[in-house]
Amino acid sequence: MSGIISYATLWKTLEKKGITQYKLINNYGFNTGTLDALRKNNSITMKTLEDICIMLECEIWDVVEFIKPEEE
């Protein structure tokens, strides 16, 4: 059984920093394809994760979290 990667913390981080998805695209030059992948909890590269952390001046755990599966 595998866990789940969630970007829910990214949306919380953006909210705390007062950054909308519109601002991400227009002010930070954020790629719309990457934003779509994040919205759908799809995979992104470690380089993209690094770029996001640098762009937002935050730590990895402010962007992504790993949710362990419940044991049966």
DRENPASE-272755 format. One record per residue (C-alpha): residue number from 0; residue in one letter; x, y negated, z negated. Coordinates in nm, 3 decimals, padded with zeros to 5 digits. Each point is the difference from the previous one (the first is absolute). Example, Ala and Ser with C-alpha at 12.3 -4.5 7.8 and 13.67 -1.06 7.14 Angstrom:
BEGIN
 resi resn      xx      yy      zz
    0    a  01.230  00.450 -00.780
    1    s  00.137 -00.344  00.066
// end
This chain:
BEGIN
 resi resn      xx      yy      zz
    0    m  00.000  00.000  00.000
    1    s  00.144 -00.338  00.092
    2    g -00.055 -00.337 -00.162
    3    i -00.141 -00.314  00.145
    4    i  00.188 -00.314  00.095
    5    s -00.204 -00.311 -00.080
    6    y  00.065 -00.363  00.085
    7    a -00.266 -00.124 -00.245
    8    t  00.274 -00.172 -00.200
    9    l  00.095 -00.202  00.310
   10    w -00.345 -00.157  00.016
   11    k  00.020 -00.085 -00.371
   12    t  00.345 -00.152  00.048
   13    l -00.122 -00.210  00.292
   14    e -00.296 -00.121 -00.206
   15    k  00.225 -00.097 -00.294
   16    k  00.226 -00.193  00.237
   17    g -00.294 -00.167  00.177
   18    i  00.095  00.151  00.336
   19    t -00.282  00.104  00.233
   20    q  00.033  00.245  00.286
   21    y -00.046 -00.299  00.231
   22    k  00.300 -00.173 -00.162
   23    l  00.204  00.320  00.026
   24    i -00.047  00.004  00.376
   25    n  00.017 -00.373  00.075
   26    n  00.241 -00.134 -00.263
   27    y  00.226  00.301 -00.055
   28    g -00.007  00.150  00.351
   29    f -00.133  00.330 -00.135
   30    n -00.068  00.262  00.266
   31    t -00.372  00.071  00.044
   32    g  00.069  00.368  00.075
   33    t  00.184  00.036 -00.329
   34    l -00.281 -00.176 -00.181
   35    d -00.248  00.241  00.156
   36    a  00.212  00.298 -00.111
   37    l  00.009 -00.136 -00.355
   38    r -00.377 -00.053 -00.004
   39    k -00.047  00.365  00.099
   40    n  00.266  00.130 -00.245
   41    n  00.200  00.133  00.297
   42    s  00.374  00.057 -00.006
   43    i  00.246 -00.285  00.036
   44    t  00.378  00.022  00.016
   45    m  00.228 -00.071 -00.293
   46    k  00.139 -00.291  00.204
   47    t -00.348 -00.148  00.028
   48    l -00.051  00.048 -00.373
   49    e  00.332 -00.176 -00.063
   50    d -00.100 -00.286  00.234
   51    i -00.333 -00.043 -00.182
   52    c  00.174 -00.013 -00.338
   53    i  00.247 -00.261  00.125
   54    m -00.274 -00.203  00.167
   55    l -00.222  00.000 -00.309
   56    e  00.289 -00.017 -00.249
   57    c -00.129  00.302 -00.188
   58    e  00.095  00.354 -00.098
   59    i -00.097  00.323  00.176
   60    w -00.257  00.087 -00.268
   61    d -00.172 -00.333  00.078
   62    v -00.073  00.138  00.348
   63    v -00.046  00.376 -00.020
   64    e -00.091  00.266 -00.253
   65    f  00.001  00.376  00.005
   66    i -00.311  00.166 -00.139
   67    k  00.065  00.352 -00.115
   68    p -00.263  00.260  00.077
   69    e -00.198  00.134 -00.289
   70    e  00.100  00.349 -00.100
   71    e -00.266  00.263  00.021
// end
